[in-house]
Amino acid sequence: MSIGILGKKLGMSQFFDEQGRAIPVTLIEAGPCRVTQLKSSETDGYSAVQIGFCFVREKLLNAPQKGHLAKSGKAFLRYLREYRLDDLGGLELGSSITVDNFETGQKVDVSGDTMGRGFAGYQKRHGFSRGPMSHGSKNHRLPGSTGAGTTPGRIYPGKRMAGRYGGKQITTRGLTIVKVDSGQNLLVVKGSVPGKPGALLNIRPAGRVAATSIKGGK
């Protein structure tokens, strides 16, 4: 059963196919993840599995987190994610989820946080054209009109303006797995994925509902 797996972006590289074509790929250190909780309709109102990833020192977790993780073993994990399932058959508390659940050629969806760029202007954030750069112009990178004056007398919500750019979760869908390396817990996927090297990624079979973050995990 391939429910998905958590991983860490290592960076980008290139892969050469049989025809000698260079394919841009992303290297992802995926898992191993531990099954930390099994939820059923009888006890929780819905059926789901929770997995944990990234071992950390004990002192970085509080008492409730350590108590929760102790039920599945003595592993201290930083990230917890939950996947809803109709059938929990074949899953056991404390078992491991590895890259062996994926195969070459499989389509996956990859979710992660984009790189945060802080406060950005109109050109960088939205790709607006700049004004004239000639002598005397005072409209090099200004926004221009943001709406009528007296009516409606305000700026409509959603107006594209300067502000915080990046740092949001997005999903890149339909990426192809080029290679699976079980020895190094490595997934090689075609194309780019969100985030910078070291960013947390959620990899799941294409079309599956995204995992939810658990309060207490990061």
ABEGO torsion letter per residue (X at the ends): XBAEBBBBBAEBBBBBBAAGBBBBBBBBBBOBBBBABBBBAAAAGBBBBBBBBEBBBAAABBAAAAAAAAAAEABBBABBBBBBBABABGBBBGBBBBAAABBBGBBBBBBBBBBBAEBBBAAAAAGBBBBBABBGBABAABAEBAEBBAOAGBBBBGBBBBEBBEGBBBBBBGBBBABBBAAAGBBBBBEBBBEBBGBBBBBBBBGBBBBBBBBGBX
